[in-house]
């Protein structure tokens, strides 16, 4: 359960370029397996994901995770919460060029001190589930768009997080690959995984996989969804 209470996020506060990205957002992200944050560019979706995923702090307001307030935690504790709770699929994917697919998937787990043999086994199993077993030794710059997206999903799952956060995951995919992504989300949802996805893509927002769609505009929640 993730609760936001009157959350504001202001960039360059007090400066000439002050910008309010979130303006008094109160929202509960509870039982829905797949929640989609829907809104145009500049609506505050990505900022909201960053706050929920412990990658940034609010300027004001409170954020609670399973009843525990996390918005005021020291950085090292916030990092621990982030690593154990969330997996991330970024819009630009952020795969590391020059190393192979397997190493890219394993990277987020290195700080946790998992023995390399066990980590390698886990990463290979994830790649096999996503039909990428034969690409484990390939460099990421050799991958197709769909393959790169699946590698990013495997990387997000390597720490076995209960919640996956995805920011505009279909922005650089064609229709077929966008539908393929949502099919993967549906399979993982069926296994008990939760997703919070920011998107303005109708293929995501109108997908039957989505349980709840939260409409945002100008840093506020327009419609909290059912």
N, C-alpha and C positions, 0 to 999 in steps of 0.2 A: 504494500500500500504506500503510495507516494502522495503527499498532501502539500499543496502550495497555498499559502495564506497571504494575500495582499502583497504579492511579490513585485518588486520594481527592479529594473536593471537600467542604469544610466551610464553611458560611456562619456568619458571626458567631462565628468561632472564639474560644473563651475567654470569650464573653459568656453572659448568662443564656439567650438564645434560640439557643444553638449548635445547628446542625442539620447532620447528615452526609447530603449528597445522594448521594454516590458513595462506596462503601466497599471499596476494594481491587479495582477492576475491571481485569482483564487480558483483552485482546481484540484480535484481528487482523481487520481489514476489508480483504480482499484481492481475490480474483478475482470475487466475486459482483457482478453488475451492479446488482441491486436488493437491498439489505439492509433489512429491517424490524426496528426495535427495538420489541418488543411488551411491554406491561406496563400495570398500572393507574396511575391518577394517583398521583404521589409515588414512582414506582418508580425515578426518576433518568434517564428517557429524554431529557427536554429538556436537562438539565444535561450529559449525555453529548454531545448534539449541539453544545451551545455550546462545549465543550472541543475536540471534533474540528474544529469549524469556525473555530477561533482567535478566538472571541468572548469567551472567558474562559480563565483559567489554572487548572491543578489546584493544590490545596493540597499534594499530595505525589504522587509517581509521575512517569512519563515518557510523553510522547506523541511518536511519530516519524511523519514523513510521507516516504515513499520513502527510508527510512533516515536521514533528517536529523531530529535532535531539534528540535522546535519549541516545547516547553513552556517553555523558558527564554529564548526570543528576546526582545529589546527590542521594545517596542510597535510602533515604526514598521516593523520587519521582519515582525512578526506580521501587521500590516495588509496588507503587500504579499503575503504568502502567502495570506491570506484572499481578497483581491481577485482573485488570479490562479488560485486553485484551486477556490473554492467559489462556488456560487450558492445563494440561500436563498429558500425559500417558507415564510413564517411562518404560524402558526395564525390570527392576526388579519389576515393579508395585509399590513398596514401600507402600503397605498397612500396616496398623498398627496392629500387632498381639495383641490379648488379648482384643480387643474391637469388637463390632459387625459391621456388614456391614453398617447399617444406620449411625452410628457415623463416620465411615471412609469416607462416602460420604459427610457428613456435615463439616468435619474438615477444608477444605480450606476456607469456608465461615465465620468461627468464627471471624476472624480479621475485617470483614466488619461491624460487629455489627447488622446483620440481626436478628430480633426477633426470638427466638428459635422455636416458633410454626410455623411461616411462613417458616423458613428454613427446619424444619422437613417435612412439607407438600411438599415443593419443592423436597427434596431428595427422598421421597417416590414416588412421581410422576415419577421421573427419573428411579428409580428402576423398577417401573411397566412397563415403556416403554421398558426396556431392559429385560423383563421377569424374574425379580428378586424380585418381591413383596413378595414372600413366603420365601425369604432368608434374609430379612431385619434384623431379630434378631439373625442371625447366626454369629458366630465368623468367621473372615476371614480365619483362619487356617483350617476351615472345608470345604472350598469351593473347587470345581474342578478348573482346570486351566482356562477353558472357563468362569466359573462364576467369578473368580477373575479378569479376563480381563474386563468383563462387569462392574464390580464394579469400576474398575479404570477409565473406560469411564464415568460412572455416576459421579464420583468424579471430573473429568475434566470439566464436564458440569455444576456443581452446581452453579458456579458464573455467568452462562450464557455468557461465553466469545465468542467473534466473531471468534477467531482463536484457534484451537486445535493443539498442538505440540506433536508428538508421536515419540519416539526414539526406533527403532527396536521393534515395538509392537508385531510382530509375532515370535520373536526369540525363545520363549519357547512354541510355540503352534504347534500342528500337522496340517496336511493339511486341515482337515475339519474345525478346529477352526480358522485357518488363513483366510479361505474363509469367514467364519462367521463374523470375524472382519471386513473384507473389505465390506461385505454386510451392516454392521452397519454404516460404513463410508459413503457408498453410500446413505443410508437413511438420515443421518444427512446433507450430502452435498445437498440433495434435499430440505432440510429445510433452506438452506442458510448459513450453517456453512462452514468455511474454515479449511483446514488441511494442515500442513506441516509435512511430515513424512520422517524420515531417515530409510532406509532399504536397504539390499542387497538381500532380498527375492524376487525371481521372481514372486511369487504369489501377491506381493504388486506392484513391479515395472512394471509388465506386466498386471496388472488389468485394465479392462475397466473403473473402477471408477477413476483412476488417469488421471488428465487432463494434467499434465506436469511432465516430469522426467528430473531432473538436474543431470548430471553425474559428479562425483568428484573423484579426485585421488591426493594423496600427497599434500593435503591442498589447491588444486586449483580446479576451475571449468573447466572441460574438455569440456562439452557440456551443454549450458544453457537451452536446451529444447525449445519447441515451445510454 
